[in-house]
Amino acid sequence: MAISRRNFLKAAGFTGAALVTGCTPTGKTSGTDPKAQSEALGNILSEAQKTHAQIFNMSGYCAPKIENVRIGFIGTGNRGSAAVERMSYIEGVNIKAICDVRPEKAQAAKERIKTTGHEAILYTDGDEDWMNVCKRDDIDLIYLCTHWELHAPIAIYAMEQGKHVALEVPAATTVEDCWKLVETSEKTKKHCVILENCCYDFFELLTLNMARQGFFGELIHCEGAYIHDILESFVNKEKRYDYWRLKENAVRNGNLYPTHGLGPVCQIMNINRGDKMEYLTSMASNDFNTNNLVKEAAKKDPYFNQYIDKPFRGNMNTTTIRTKLGRTILLQHDVTSPRPYSRLHTVSGTKAFAQKYPLPGKISIGHGGFLPEDEYEKLNKQYTPAIINKIGDLAQKVGGHGGMDFMMDWRLIDCLRNGLPVDMDVYDAALWSVMGPLSEWSIANRSNSIEIPDFTNGSWATNKPVDISLAVGGTTGVQESAIKGNTNQINI
Ligand SMILES: NC(=O)c1ccc[n+]([C@@H]2O[C@H](COP(=O)([O-])OP(=O)(O)OC[C@H]3O[C@@H](n4cnc5c(N)ncnc54)[C@H](O)[C@@H]3O)[C@@H](O)[C@H]2O)c1
C-alpha cells in the first residue's frame, strides 16, 4: 500500500486538533484573489503565531559519545547514493542499512561501497519499509535523502525510535512540521541535524571565521540565495523520483528552497544564538517559464497535460527578514530562469564587506572596490578555519560540490563520536526551513509581513555560537586509500 502523508501521520499518532493537514497550501499565484488566498493559508499564520514551552534545550546539547556510528540511509537517489559513498570513507562509520522504494537505487548505492567493507542490508519492500530501518536497535543515525514531503514524517518517527537524524534540505515544508521536529528532538534528546552543506563551503567558512574574529565589525546585512537553472530537470524522468520537484513547484508559491543561502549567513549572524529573526516579507514575480516548459513537454508526453496552467511558483522570489538586533537578510530563490548559478553570500558589516557571487569570493573594506588578489590571499591564509586546514584537501579529493559535502559529513560524525554539540541543530533546521511556508503566506497576502516563530523559546539570547575552532574533537580519521575521487553528485 502506498503510504500517503496523511495516513502516515495518522499511523504515527499525529492526529487531533494539532494536525493541520492543510499546511501544504493551494499556492495560487499572487495577485489573483488575496482574500481567498489569505483564508487558504490561514493555518500558516496561526501556526506561526504559536509559542511552545521548551522541554529541553537542544542547542549546545552534548549527546553521549558514539564511538562507532551505525547509519541507516533512507532515500538513495541522486543525493543519497553520493552520501552513502562519502560516509563510507569516514572512520568510525558503519553503514548498516540502505533503503529506497526503488530497489535498483538501493542496490546501486550499495555497489558504491563494495570496496570499503560495509555490510549494508537493503530495505526495498515498498513505501513503508523505512520504518523497519528506524526500528532497528543497532542503528544510531538515520541519514535521510528522500523528496521533501517525507523529510519531517520520517525524521519524527526516527527520533521517536531513539535515533539521531540527519536530514536533507529543507527539513520540513509546513510550519506545523517545523514545530513537531523541535518538540520531538527536545522530548527524545535526539539530534535533528539539517544537512546544509553550503555552511561548509570554503568561502562561507572563511567569512564565518572572519566574522567570529571581528573582521566585519558589527554585522548589518547579509544576503543569500538559491538561484540555479534546473528548469529542464522538472520534466526529466531520470532526474528525480516521481517528478517530485515539478509537483512542489506546481502548487506552492514561495521560497521553497531557502536553506542553501540562509544557513551560512545565519551562522555568521549568530541567529538562534545571540540574535533571532522577527518577521519577514516576501514578493514573487509571476511564472513566465515553467508553464511554457510543461506545455512543450506535454506535446511529447501526454503525462504532462495534467500540469498545464497549474498555479506555478513565480520564477523569482525575494524575501526580506529583520532580526531582533535590527539587522536584515535578503533571500532570493529562482530555479526556473536561464541565468548563472548564485547563492549571493553577501556579508556587510560596519568595517568590511564580502561577496561570493559572481565567483570568485571577494573582500572589500571600503567603497573603493574589492581587495586585490594578493591582499585577499593574505586574509585567506590568516582566517582559514581549522576545519579547512584539517580536512579541506581530503574533502576536495572526495568531491561532492567541491568538497563541502564531505566536510559536512566528517564534521557530523566527529561531533557524534566526540559527544559534541552539532553545528546545525533542530532549531536551525526548523527556522531555515520555515521560510518556505512563511514566504507563501506573505506572497498570498500582498507581501504583508509575517511573524517568524522563535523555535528556541527565548533561549536564543543565551545559546552559544557555533564553535568552528576544532579546539575539541577533530579526532576522526578518513580511509584515504579507499577514496575513488570526485564522488558523482549532480550540481545543487
Ligand atoms: N544539499 C544539497 O546539495 C542537495 C542536492 C540535491 C538534492 N538535495 C536534497 O536531497 C533530497 C533528495 O534529492 P534527490 O535529487 O536525490 O532526489 P531523488 O528523487 O533522486 O531521490 C529521492 C529518493 O527517495 C526515494 N524514495 C521515495 N519515496 C521513498 C520511500 N517511501 N522510502 C524510501 N525511499 C523513497 C526515491 O526512490 C529516490 O531514489 C531532496 O530533499 C533535495 O532537496 C540536496
The ligand as an ORCA input file, in Angstrom:
! r2SCAN-3c Opt
* xyz 0 1
  N      22.212     19.637     -0.157
  C      22.344     19.518     -1.469
  O      23.291     19.966     -2.061
  C      21.298     18.778     -2.219
  C      21.482     18.462     -3.570
  C      20.485     17.723     -4.213
  C      19.344     17.342     -3.516
  N      19.214     17.685     -2.220
  C      18.044     17.243     -1.441
  O      18.141     15.827     -1.321
  C      16.848     15.237     -1.356
  C      16.786     14.190     -2.461
  O      17.023     14.801     -3.705
  P      17.444     13.942     -4.960
  O      17.829     14.893     -6.028
  O      18.412     12.904     -4.545
  O      16.054     13.271     -5.337
  P      15.814     11.782     -5.907
  O      14.431     11.782     -6.414
  O      16.930     11.431     -6.841
  O      15.972     10.882     -4.619
  C      14.937     10.645     -3.698
  C      14.931      9.153     -3.428
  O      13.952      8.865     -2.423
  C      13.382      7.601     -2.761
  N      12.091      7.428     -2.081
  C      10.894      7.969     -2.388
  N       9.950      7.526     -1.536
  C      10.565      6.682     -0.674
  C      10.115      5.887      0.415
  N       8.841      5.868      0.817
  N      11.026      5.123      1.066
  C      12.330      5.102      0.671
  N      12.795      5.826     -0.348
  C      11.929      6.605     -1.017
  C      13.244      7.649     -4.279
  O      13.101      6.390     -4.869
  C      14.533      8.355     -4.670
  O      15.560      7.414     -5.010
  C      15.887     16.395     -1.523
  O      15.429     16.774     -0.278
  C      16.717     17.509     -2.102
  O      16.243     18.783     -1.788
  C      20.160     18.389     -1.563
*
